[in-house]
Amino acid sequence: MNARKIRETYLNFFQERGHTVVPSDGLIPATDPTLLFTSAGMVQFKPLWTDAPLEYSRAASVQKCLRVGGKQSDLENVGKTLRHHTFFEMLGNFSFGDYFKQEAIDWAWEFVTAVMGFDRKNLWVSVFQDDNEAFDLWHSRTGLPKEKIVRLGEKDNFWGPAGNGGPCGPCSELYFDRGPEWGCGSPQCRPGCDCERYIEFWNLVFPQFYQEETGTRRDLERRGIDTGMGLERLALLAQGVESNYATDLFVPVISAIGEAAARPYGPDVQAPYHAIADHIRALTFTISENILPGNEGRGYIVRRLLRRAARFGRQLGLDQPFLYRLVPAVVAVMREAYPDLEERREHVSRIVLAEEERFGETLSTGLNLLDEIADALHGRGETVVPGAEVFRLSDTYGFPPELTEEVAQEKGLTIDWPGFREKLEGQRRRGRNAWKGMAETEVLPAYHRLSEKLPPVEFIGYRALEAPARIAAVVLGGEVAKTAGEGEEAEVVLDRTPFYAEAGGQVGDTGVIRGPGGRAEVIDTFRPLEGLIVHRIRVISGTLSAGEEVEALVDGNRRWHIQRHHTATHLLQHALREVVGDHISQAGSYVCPDYFRFDFTHFEALSPRELEEVQRRVNRMIRADDEVAVAELPRDEARRSGALAFFGEKYGQTVRVVDVGGYSREFCGGCHVGRTGEIGLFLTRSDSSSAAGVRRIEGVCGDKALDEVLAARATLGKICEWLKVSPEGVISRFEKLSRQVRELEKEKEAVIRGQARSDAGQLLKNLKKTAGVNYLAANLGTLDVKSLRAVGDDLKVKLGSGIAVLGTAGGGKAHLVAVVTPDLVTRGWKAGDIIRETARLVGGSGGGRPDLAQAGGKEPDRLPAALEAVPGILKKLAEVIVP
């Protein structure tokens, strides 16, 4: 049975048993910000085991999952085993206060034996050690012998929660016995063993408890069922192959790797083939949801996966970008189940290629340096890579510490992680950003408790900016409190609010909350959990208390400017798709009162003509004064109408669609003007690169745009006054002045170099001898780099036989040049070796030809010490060079 048929059969089986088939959630959890990625099918259903409103009491799904990072990470096992993955699909059936263990066990057994046709003799089950109910049900309901029902501890058979808190409970796992030939040979080999004999393929979780972030557990409001079965493992068993990578989910991808690789697929290269196949699937799905490679958070995980796959490619002779060529193979396998992949295929491929190209040089440099470090350590009989070296590889060369560790392990080395962390923390102390406050960056336990206790906050801010409300809760210092007094900063939750909580790129509203006992300034509004809107306040006078009736007043002028900028981003996207191409799609935005940022998928800067045409079109739409209409529609109907969705966002069955003039339709929950004419004026400030394959336009609207136009005219007027020309003559005057400046700079450089060459003869007076060679090391002050090289070239001739290391400092950097005369090059001396050792002493690196090499460093104040170290460096190198 192929994977497509398995998905279809599973969902049909449970639909026939009263389950609502629910589409896969995105890889970014929509309702749980404590998780980096969706790691299980139950994540999107977590609120339904507590007291959230129920649309259905039974559900079934095929969920896209990613487990990389955190306690559920399978990354380190990928490539080493035949069944672990970072990205995988999880088949699941769920009950929310409906059926429980008996039905879950009955249906699981029926599905695997009657539907999938698995031989009962090969099936084993594990249960939680204290779960007698599950043990008895398996035996009595299925006839499974008691000796094939294994009791395991909490580590193996107690599941959850997914994240720091949430539903959890005992579980029961189904295993398939592949036979003793797959086993480890131990007499104790049975389900729970890490060998390849007993394949765990279905986990039946019985959520009975809710675990607080403190670790305490209480009974769930709705106990239920949460099952998870890996599609890849089920396909392995159904198709009778040796590994997940031999199923129809992977074979086309493995074949695509083989077409590119120098080494064909076989037992000796299974690990790199498997790791690459796994990682390119994960990359295809994450990037298709606009989770792009970056330096932090989810982006860092994506970048790490790509770089890890690229390094495995080196083991197959793939030294040039190749991962991007595998994306079509992944899409071909998965597009029937996930049609969006086809639409995003080219986008994903180009992002991967751009990131591969960026990493190529980093990888080569890092691997070479690691080879040098390893050789030096082995030469000294040492086995630990110093933390300072790991940090240098990461900080200076961009080589990920995780890759350093993997390569080190292959060379029989370990990492000095405490030393690395010490260096890293020192860097963070020097460059740490201001702390923004725990409430903005973490979901406090208090918010979880309030979310469970309070009904969803009613947002009325689309139609009103002022409203009566009741304070439902006060949070002070991270804990639920009764009151907040004058001068204190706190958070309050209202039962209803006109304040928009930051979402979809639009900043949160500010304003005032006033009650009978006090008045507070609202300095931000945000939504830490679905249904919970939190107002950050500063109490100006009196007190605000839970239960009080208050007035909530949004700063209307600020909101007005936000709405202008938000609607402008919709017009901008429409204009970009018209002018540049319909491959353009939103990749992020930031909308505030003063300006907006709009990120979109594109691979090169807009030309001046394109940017001008985009601005003209947006301003024409503004002058047309078109209506901005808002409607709530069923999601599928909205898609059929042509409305654009923001990839990575979670949308319910009913969506809000913003329609501008019938030509721009987008899913959007933000605030907008009523007609385009209210925007006034649209002006772009810049077009820049935001990430690989992503451009960013920043712009302003309305009064803010007019302010910038007037400021620019005033600046132009000043320039005209200074140059004594009309505005039309400014460009030609600047061109003339620029030519004059370039000519003067050339004359200056010629004079400096002439002087430097004449000084080269004087430098020879400082010639010394060490390790059997003549050398000189000289500090040439603030001489520019070009002149430094010129002096080096001149000395190479005048030295006759010798080595020179020259240095300068300027612009916050140190610059070094090393030259070696031809006779010494033939004896094995290399300028690159000399410059590399010297550059380390100024916090830098470099290289070049054997006769001339150049380097730079970030610590110019250490230049004198570096030059003083040259004789020692030469002596050390001579031990290897001179017999």
N, C-alpha and C positions, 0 to 999 in steps of 0.2 A: 504494500500500500504506500503510495507516494505521500509526501508531506501535505500537498494540497488536499488530498482525499482524507488524510487524518484530521486536519483542521475541520473540514466540513462534517465528517462523521461524528466527531466529538460534540460540536455545537448542536447538530441535529438531535443527537441522543439526549442531551439535557434539555433542549427546547421542547422535545416531546414529553418531558417530565416536568413541565411547568416553569422552566427557567427563561428569563428574559435574556436574550443575547445582547451583550453590551460591547460596543467597539473598544478597541485598545485605547488606553490613555496614552498620552505622550511620554517620552523618556524623561521629561522634566515633570515631576509630580505636581499636579495642579492644586492639590489640597493639603500638601505636607511639605512646608519649606525646610523641615529638618533633614530631608533627604536630598542628596545631590542628584540622584537618578531614581527612576522607578525600578525597584529591585524585585518586585513580586506582583502577581496579579491582584492581590488583595489591597494594594496601596490606595487605589482610587475609591475603594469601598469602605475604608476605615471608619468614617463617621456613621455608617449604617449599622454598625454593631453597638453604637451608643444610643443616642436619642434623636439623630437627624431624621427629617421627614422621609418616609419610604415611598418611592415610586413603584417598587417591586420588593418582594421578600425572598425571591430566588433569582440568581443571575449566573450566566456563564460567559466566558470571554477567552480570547486568545490575546495575551498581553505581551507587548514588546518590553523586554527587561534588559537592564545593564547592571552588572555587578563588577565594579572596579573601583577600589577605594573603600575604606571602612571595614566593618567587621564581616561583611558578606562578600568581600572581594574574592574572586576566583582567578585574578590575573596571574598570580605566581604559578598556578597549576596549568595554565593554558600552554599547550605544546608539550607538556610533560606527561599528561594523561590523555586518554582517548575520548574523554567525555566532558571536560570542563570548558567553559566559555565565558567571555565577558558579555557579549550580546547573545541573547537567546529568546525563544518564545515560550511563554508559560500558558498551558491550557488550565483553566480553573473553573470549578463550579462552587457557588457560594449560597449560603443560607443566612438570613438576617432575622433571628427570632422565629424561624420556621422549623424545618426539619433539623435533626441532629445526628448523632453517631450511627444509629441503625441504618437510616436511609443512605447516608454517605457511604457506609461500608457495603451495603447491598448493591448500590449502583456502581461503585468502583469495581467490585468483583464481576458484576454482569458485563461491564464495558470491556474489561481486559480479557475475560474468558469467552463470552458469547459474541462480542462484536469484533474485538481484535484477534480472537482465536488463539490466545496464548495457552500453552499446555499447563494445566493446574499443577503438574508435578514440578514445574520449574519455578513456581511462585512461592515466595516467603513474605512474611510481614513482621515489622517491628512495632512495638507499642511503648509508650512511656512506662517506666518501671512501676509506677503506682496506679496505672490506669487499668484496673481489673475489669471495668465495664467494656472497654474496647477489646481486651483480651478475650472475654467471654463471647462477645458478639462475633468476632472473627471465627471463633471455633464453632459456635452454634449456628450461625447464619450461612456459612460457606462450606463447613465440613473440613476446613483446614486443620491438619493435625497440630496438636498443641506444641509438639517439638519444632514446628516450623513457624511458631509465633515467638519472636525474640523480645525480651524486655531490655530496653536501653535507658540510660540516664538522661538527665536534663540537657547535657551538651548535644546529644543526638536527637532526642525525641521530645523536646519542648521548644515550641517555635515562638519567635517574636520577642519584643515587638519590632516592626519595621520602622527604624528611627529610634529616637530617644524615649518615646512613649507611645502607647496605643494598645489595641487588642492583642492578646496572646493566649496561649494555652497548650495543652499536651497535643501530641500528634502521633500519627501512625503512618508508617512508610511501607510502600510495596516494593519488593525486590524481585529481580529475575536472575535465577541461577544459570550462568552460562556454561557451567561444567568445571570440573577440577583442573582441566588444562589451562584455564584462565586464572587459577588461584595462586596463592603465595606458598602453598605447601604446608602451612601451619595447621596443626590439629585443631586449633581454635578458630580457624577461618570460618566465618559466618557473616550474615548481614551486619554491617557496621565496620567490617574490615576495609582497609584502604586499597586492597588489590582490585583487579579488574574482573573478579569472578561474579560477585553479587552486585548487580547494577540497580541502584535505587532510582526509580523512575517516577513515582507518584507519592506525594506527601499529602496526607489528609490531616489538616489542622482543625482542632476543635476549640475555637476561641471561646473561652469561658471567663477570662479575666481581662481587666484593663490595668496596664502597668503605668504608674505615674513616672515622671522623669526622675523622681527620687528613688525608684526601684520598688516601691510598695505596690501591691496588687489588690484589686477589689473585684467583685463579681460584675460581669458585664450586664448592662441593661437588657441586651438581646444576645444571648449566647447563640452560636450558630456554627457554620461550617465554612472553611476556607481551604480549598485544595489547590495544589500546584503540581502540574506534570510537565516536565521539559519535553517540548516537541522533538528536539534533536535526539534525546535518548529514546523516546518512543519510536521514532523513525528507525533508529539503530536496531531495535528489537523487531520491529515489524518487517524490516527489509532484510534481516538476517545477515548483516554485514559485521565487520570486525570493530568498527569505530564510528563515532558520529561523523567523522570526516569522510567516510565512505558512503554516506547517505546522499540522496538527491539534493539535499540542501547545500552540500559542500562540493560535490564532485566537479561541477562546472567551474567553481572558483579555483579548486586545486589545479584543474586543467589549464586555466588561464595563467596561473603562476608558472606552471611548467613550460608554457609557450614562451615566457619571457626569461626564465632562469637558464643559467649555464649548466646546472646540475639537475638531472631528471628526478622526478619523485621516486623515493625509495626508502627503505628502512633507515638508512644512515642520515637522511635529511628530513625525516618526518617532522621533527620538532619545529624547524623554521617554516616549513610548508604550512603546518597546522596553525602556528601562531599568526602567520601572515593572513591566512584565510579567515581566522576568527577576527583579527583586528580590522580587516578591511570591511567586514560586515558591520562591526560596531561603528566604524568611521562613516560608512555610507548612511546608516540610520541617524546617527547623531547630527552630522552635518546637514542632512536633509531637513532636520528640524531647526536649523540655524543655531546649533550648538557648535560654535566655531573654535578652532585652536586658539589658545591664549595663554596667558601667564598665571592665571589664578582660577580657582573654583572649577567649574565644569570644563571651561576652556583648557585648563591645564591638563585635565584627564584626557581630553581628546588629543591634545598635542603629545602627551606621553605615549598614548597608543600608537599614534602615527610614527613617532620616532623609534619606538620599540620595533614596529614592523619594518621600518627602513633598515634598522641594524640587522634584523634577521635576514633581510634581503642580501646583505653583504656576504652572508654565509653561503648564498646560492649564486654568487658572482654577479649580483645585481647592484652595480656601482652607480648607475644613473637612475633618475626617477622612474618608478615602475608602478607604484601603488595606484596612481590615477587610472592606469590602463585596466585595472581589475574591477573598477566600479561598475562598468556595464555588465560584467558577469554576475555580480551580486544582484543588480537590478533585474536582470533577466530571470533569475531564480525567484525573486520575491515580489515582483510587480503585480502579480495577480491578486495576492493577499493585501498588498500595500500600493495601490495605484499612484499615490503621490510620489513614489520613488522615480517613476518614469519622467514625471514633470521636472524633477529636480536633478536628474542624472548629470546633465552637463554642468550644472552649478556645482554639484558635489565633486565631479572630476577636476574641475578647474581649481577649486579650493585645495584639494589634496595635492595637485601638482604644484601650486604656489608654495604650499607648506613644505613639500619635499625638496623643492629647489632651495628654499631658505635653510633647510636643515642639512643639505648635502655637504656644504663646506664645514659646518660645525661638526658633523660626524667624522669627516676625514681628519680634521685637526685634532679632535678629541681622542680618536682611536690612536693616532700617532703619538700624542703626548702620553696616553695611558701605556703604550708599549714602552716608551722611554722610562716612565715611572716604574713599571713592573721590572724592566731589565735592571734598573738601578737597585731596586729592593732585593731582587734575587741575588744580585752581585754582592750585596752586603749581608745576605743570609736573613733578611727580614721578610715578614709576611703581612704586615699591616700598612695599608695606604694611609698616610697622614691626613687628618681631617682638613688641614690647610690646603693640601693638594686637591682634595675633592671639591672644596669651596672654590679654589682658583679655577678649576675646570668648569664649574657651573657659572661663577660670576663673570669671569673674563671671556670664556669661550662659549658659554651657553650650553654646555654639555650636561644633560640632566644627571643628578646624583644617582637616580635609580639605574640608569644605564652604566654609570661608573661601577656600581655594585655588581651588576650582572657580569660585566667584562672582568672585573676583579675576581669574581668567583671562578670564572672559566680559567683564570691564570693562577688559581690556588691562593688567592689573597683575600683578606678581609678588610673592612673599612673602620677607621677610627671615627665612629659617628659622634661621640661626645665632642671631639675636637672640631668636627664639621659644624655641629649645632652651636658651639661657642662662637665660631667665626660668623655664622649666619645671624645669630642674635646680636652680635656687635654691629653688623650691617643694619639690622632692623632698628636698633636704637638710634643710629645716626640718621636714618631716613624715614622713621616711622611717621605716618600721617596722624593727624589729630583723631583722637578717639571720638567716634560719632555717637556712642551710647548703645548700651546693650539692647535696648528696646527696638532699635532700628535694625540691628544685625543678627539678633537671635530671637527665637520664639520663647519667651519666658514661660515657665511653668504656670504662672498666674493666668496667662492668656489661654492656655489649654483648659484650665479649670473653668474660666469664664465662658469659653466656647461651648463647653459641655453643659453648663448651668443655664446660660441665657439663651433666649430665642434669637434668631438671626436679626441683626440690626436692619431696620428699614431705611433704605437710602431714598430721599425725596429731592435730592439736589438737582435733578434734571428740570424740575418744574418750579422750584422755590429756592431762594437764598436765605430765607428766614423762616423759622418754625419753632413752635413750642415743643419741648421734649422733656423727658425725665432722665435723670442720671441713674443709669442702671448699675454702674460700678465705678469705683475709684481705685487706681493702682498707684502706690507711692513707694519708691525705692524697690520696685520689682515685686512688691507684695500687695495683695488686695487690702484696701484700707477703707475707713468710713468717711474721712474728710481729707481735704487738702487746704492748707491755710496760706495766708498772705506771704508772698515771697517764695513759695515752694513750687517746684516743677513736678508735675505728675501727669498721669494719663487718665482720661475718663472715657467711659463707654456710655452712649446715650441709647435710648430705646429706638429713636428715629433721628435721622440727621440730614441736613442739607449739605454737609461738608463732604466733598469728594475725597476718597482715600486714594493715595498714590497708586496708580496701576496703568499698565499699557503705555508707560513712558510719560504720562501726564502727572505732574507733581500734585501733592496733596494740598487741599485748601487751607487757608488761614482765616482768622476772624476773631469773634468774641463769643463767649458763653457767659450769660449773666443770670443770676438767680436772686432769690430774696435775701440770701446771706452773703453774697459776694459776687465778684466779677473776675473773669480770667481771660487772658489772651490765648487764643489757639495758635500755636506756632507750627504745627504740622498735623497731618491726618494720614494714617496708614492702616493697612489691613494685614495683620500678622497671620490670621487664619481665615478661611472661608466663612463668611457670615459675621465676622467680628470686625467692626470699624472702631479704631482707637484714635482719640484726639489727644495730642500732646499739648499740655497747657502750662501756662505760668500764671499763678494766681496774683492778680494785681491788688485786690482789696478783699477783705473779709474771708469767708470760707465757702467752699463748694462741698456738698455732702451727698452721698449715695441716697437715692430716693427722692431728692429735691426736683421740683418742677422748675425748668429753666427756659430761657430763650437762646436759641442757637442762631448766630448771625454770621454769614460768610462775608468776607471782604469782597464785595461785588466788583470793584474796579480791578482788583487783581485777577479775579476769575475771568473777567471780560477779556483781558489781555491774553490769558491762557487759552480761552476759547478761540480767539483769532489765530493764534499760532497753531492750535491743534487742527482746525479746519484747513489751514494752509498746508499742513503736511499731506493731507489727502489730495489737495489740488496738485501739490508737487509730485506725488507718486504718479498721478494720472499724466501729467505733462512729461515726466521722465519716460514712461512707457510709450508715449507717442513719439518722442524725439529720439530716444536712445534704443528702445526695443522692449518687447513685452516679456523679456526674461527678467526685467527689473521686478524685484519684490522687496518688501520692507524687511529689514534685518534688525530693526531696533529703532527707538526714538527717545527723545527727551524733550518734553514740552513744558516750559515755564513762562512766567509773565514777560521776561525780558528777551527771550530768543527761543529758537528750537534747534534741535539736532535731528537729522533724519539719516539713518543708515540704510543702505540698499545694496543688493547684490549686483556687482559689476566689477570688471577686471582692469579697468584703466581709468585715468582721469578724464573727465569730460573736457572736450575741446572748448576754447573760448566761444566758438560759434554755438555749440550745443548748449552751453550754460546760459548764454544770452537768449537763445530761443526758448529754453525752459522758462526763464523769468518772464519773457514776453507772453507766453501762453498762460502762465498762472495769473498774471495781471489782467489779461483779457477776460479770464473766467471771473475775476473779482469784479471787473467793470460790468460784466453781464448781469450781476446781481441775482444769480441763480438761487433758487430755494435749496436749503439744506434740510432734507426730510429724514426723519428717524422712524423706523418700524421694527417691531419684534416679529420674527418669522421662524418657522421650523427650520432647523439647520440645513436639511437637504434642499428645501425650497430656496433658501438664501443662496446656497451654492449654485443651484441651477440658474438663478437670476444673474449670475456673473459676479457676485460679490467676492471680493478678495479677502482671504483670511491671512492672519499674521502667523506664519509657521512658528511652532513652539508654544502657542497659546492654547489653553484648554477651553473648549466651547461646549456648552450644554446642548440639550435637544432643541431649545429655543434660543435664538441669538438676536442681538441688536444690530441692525444694519443702518449705516449712515449713507444716504443717497444724496449726492450733490448734482442737481440738474439732470439726473438721468444718465450721466456719463461716468460718474465716479461712485462705485458702490464698494463699501468695505464693512467687514465685521468690526465693530468698535463699541466699547463701553464708555468712551470718554465724553467730554463736554464740548459743544460746538456752537457756533453762531447760527442765527436763523436764516441768514442769506449771505452769499459770498461777498456782497458789497460792503458788509460790516468790517471786513478785514482791512480795507482801506488801501494798503500798498504792500507789496511783497518784494523783498530784496535778499539775495543770497550774499553771505559773507565769504564763504570758502567752500572748496571742494577738496577733500583730503582722503587719504587712505585710513580706514579704521581697523581693518584686519585683512588677512589674505582673502582676496575676492570680494571685499566689502568696502564700499566708498561711503563717505560721510559728507553731507551738505549741511552747513549751518546757516541759518538765516533769521530775519526779523520781519515783523509785520506792523502795520498801523502806525501809531505814533512813534514807536521805536524805530521803524524804518525811516520815517521822515526825519527824526533826530539825526540818524546816520547820514542821510543825504545832505542835510544842512551843514553837518560837521565837515563832510568831505568837500563841500563847496567852499567853506571857510578856509580849509587847508589849502585848496587849490588857489584861492585868492592870495594867500600869504606867499605861496611859491611864485606866483606871477609877479607879485610886488618885489620879491627879492631878485628875481631873474630879469625884471623889467621887460617882460613879454606878455602877450595876450595868452589866454588859455589855449588857443590853437597852436601857439608857438612853443609850448612847454616841452613837448616831446623832442622836437628838433634841437632845442637848446641843450637838453640833457644828453642827447646823442653826441653832440659836439664836445661837451664837457667830459663825457665818459671816454671818448677817444683820447683827449688830452691827458686824462689821468692814467690810462693804460700806457701811453708813451712815456710818461714820467716814471712810472713804476718799472718799466723795462730798463730805462736809463739807470735807475737806482740799483736794480739787481745787477746790472753789468758792473757798476762801480764796486758794489759789495763783493762780488765774486772775484773781480780783479784783485782787490785788496786781500781777500782770503787766500788766493793762490800765492800772492807774494809773501803772505805770512807762513805758508806751508814750509818754506825753507827754514824759517826761524824755529818751527816746531821740531825739526830734525835735531836741533841742539839738545832736546830732551830725550833722545833715543837711549834706551837702556837694553839690558839683556837678561833673559830668563829662559830656562828650559832649552837652552841652546839656540834661541832665536832672538833677533833684535825686535824690540817693540817700543811703542809709545802710546800713552793714554792721556788725552788732553781734553780739557773743558773749554769749548769755544764760546762760552757766554750765551748770548741770545741770537746767534746766527740762525737764519732760516734754514729749513730742511734742504732746499735745493742747493744752497751754498755749501751746506755741510757735505753733501754728496760730491760736490765739485772739488772740495778740498780733499776728500778721500780719494777721488780718482787721481788727483795730482800727486798725492803722497805715494800712491801705488807705484808710480813711475819713479819718483825721487828716492824712495826707500832703498831701491836695489834689491835687498832681501830683508823682509821683515813683516811685522804686523802692526797695524794702527787701529786703535779704538778711539773714536771722537764722539763727544757729546755736547748737546746744547739744551737749554731749558727756555721755554716760552709758552705763553698761552695756557699755563696750568699743566703742561706736559713736558716730559723729557723725551729727547730724540737722540738716537745712537746710530753710528755707522761703524762697521768694521771692515777693514780691507786686508787682504793677504796677497803677498806677491806670488807670481806664478811658480817660482821654484819651491816655495813652501806648500803650495797647493798640491804639487806632485808628490810631496812627502806625506800627505794625508791631512794637512791642516785645512779646516773649513771655516770660512767667515761666519756661516750660519750657526755652527756650534758655539763659536765665541760670542756672537751677539745674543744667542738664546740665553746663555748662562748670565751674561751681563744684564740683559733686560729684566730678568726675574728680580734683580735687586732694586729696580725702579717700578716694580708692579706692572710689568708689561711683557710683551712677546714680540717676536719678529722672525725674519728669515731672509733668504736670498740665495745668490750664487755662491760657489765656494770662494770666489775671489772678492766678492762684495756683498754685504748684507746690511739690512736696515731694521731698526726696531723703534717702538715707542713705548712709553710708560706713563702711568697715572700719578707717579710720585716724584716730581722733579726735584724736591728737596733732598732726595737720596742719591742724586746724580754724582756728587763728589765721592761718596762712599763706594758707589758702583765702579767708578773709574779707578779708585785705589785698589779694588779687588781684582783688577785685570791680571796682574802677575800671578796671583793665586789660581785664577781660572785657567791660565795658560799652563801652569804646572800640572794641574789636574788633568787637562786634556792631553798633555804630553805623555802621561802614563799609558794612555791607550794608543797614541799615535806613534811614539818613538819606541822602537824595540829595546 
